[in-house]
Amino acid sequence: MASPTSLPQYKSDFISACRAGNVLTFGTYNLKSGRISPYFFNAGLLHRADLVRAISLAYAHTLAVEPDLEFDVLFGPAYKGIPIAAATTLGLALVDEKRYGQVSYSFNRKEAKDHGEGGIIVGAPLKGKRVVIIDDVMTAGTAMREAIDIIEKQGGTLVGIVVAFDRMEKIPSPADDDGTPRPSTIGEFRKEFKVPVLSILTLDDVSKSLEGMGSETELRRLEEYREKYRASD
């Protein structure tokens, strides 16, 4: 049954798990961009067994609700993407083994191996395969561009990207508070690469969850922040 916030159950379950594990917290946080955020999403804390289960199923459901997204391999960029890709491959089999039972995962080495099987790819080969990149977040997009370059050089075809959280914020600039409309990094990737860029959660989802919990102060601060840095896409 869906929660009172009208979020899909997998989103509600993931938010609950993130709050219980202090992955999603509220307060005052200085971000690398220089912005002062009223919330923080720390995917690095998703290391406990129950949280790994939660995120693997959440990623799997996020992919499964896209009926037209067909893929052969989940590619997890080193290093954070590696455990996420492995866990989500299992999650996909648990969610729908008939549809996803043959999906594989792979990841890259930071340095090419010159012995044994060699190369920079560990796991499923990418040549001739439809590939979805899976990672925790997308900030500037530098790591994601590196992953796309690897897939292309290995002969794979990028068909989608999925991350855990979409902040829905405009790209930072030197004059960040001037009110100039700008797109988000995720929006720019959708436009440039013409593939779906999915996320388990968005800032809108978090806002809805706060409405359902009656957290008026947290919700007000979140809305003020969102209005200030809202992406134009």
C-alpha positions, -999 to +999 in steps of 0.1 A: +000+000+000+013+034-009+021+059+019-001+090+026+025+111+008+014+094-025+050+082-031+054+047-046+061+022-018+097+016-029+105+053-025+088+055+009+106+024+021+139+038+009+134+072+025+125+054+058+157+033+056+178+064+048+165+084+077+169+054+101+205+050+089+213+087+090+219+086+052+194+114+048+196+140+075+184+176+081+203+205+096+228+230+082+254+217+058+282+235+039+284+219+004+315+217-018+297+241-042+296+267-014+259+264-009+243+261+025+220+231+024+192+222+049+197+185+042+224+161+033+224+128+015+254+106+023+254+075+002+287+064+018+267+053+048+248+027+029+272-001+040+252-019+066+234-051+055+199-038+059+207-006+041+225-025+012+193-046+009+172-014+009+192+004-018+196-027-040+158-031-041+152+006-045+175+008-075+159-024-090+124-010-087+136+023-102+148+004-133+118-020-133+092+008-136+107+018-169+090-007-193+109+004-224+144+004-208+161-028-219+197-035-209+223-063-206+248-049-182+249-026-151+282-007-151+294+006-118+322+032-121+351+027-097+349+029-068+315+038-053+296+023-082+311-012-078+292-024-048+261-006-060+262-025-094+267-058-077+240-053-052+215-040-077+221-070-100+209-092-072+180-068-065+169-071-101+167-109-099+147-106-067+123-081-082+117-099-115+140-129-122+122-137-155+130-102-169+163-096-153+178-130-145+204-127-173+215-092-165+252-089-156+274-062-140+309-049-146+332-022-134+364-006-144+399-008-128+415+026-122+447+012-138+448-014-166+459-049-157+488-062-178+486-098-167+460-125-164+429-115-183+443-080-186+424-048-195+404-024-174+370-041-172+361-066-145+330-086-149+308-087-180+324-076-213+307-045-227+312-050-264+279-052-282+260-048-250+233-023-239+247-007-208+232+013-179+256+032-157+247+030-120+262+053-093+253+071-061+249+108-072+258+131-101+274+164-091+296+180-118+293+149-140+330+144-145+331+108-133+300+100-153+316+113-185+346+091-178+323+061-175+306+069-208+339+072-225+350+038-211+317+022-224+321+037-258+358+026-261+348-009-250+322-012-277+291-009-255+260+012-261+249+035-233+211+032-229+206+048-195+219+062-162+206+057-127+216+074-095+203+073-059+194+110-055+186+139-077+190+173-059+172+190-088+195+220-084+209+243-111+246+240-119+267+262-096+283+293-110+307+320-097+276+343-092+255+315-077+229+337-060+222+361-089+189+343-097+199+334-133+181+303-145+204+273-153+198+236-159+209+208-136+237+185-144+212+156-148+192+177-172+223+185-192+231+148-195+196+139-206+198+166-233+234+157-245+233+119-244+196+114-253+192+086-227+170+084-196+187+095-164+168+080-135+170+085-098+155+065-068+147+098-051+144+134-061+142+165-039+104+166-047+101+131-032+119+142+000+096+172+002+065+150-001+078+127+026+082+157+050+047+168+042+035+133+053+054+135+085+043+170+094+079+183+097+070+220+092+103+236+100+123+211+079+098+214+050+099+253+051+137+253+050+138+228+022+113+247+001+133+280+006+164+262-006+147+246-035+132+279-047+166+296-045+185+269-065+158+253-086+170+240-119+154+254-151+149+219-165 
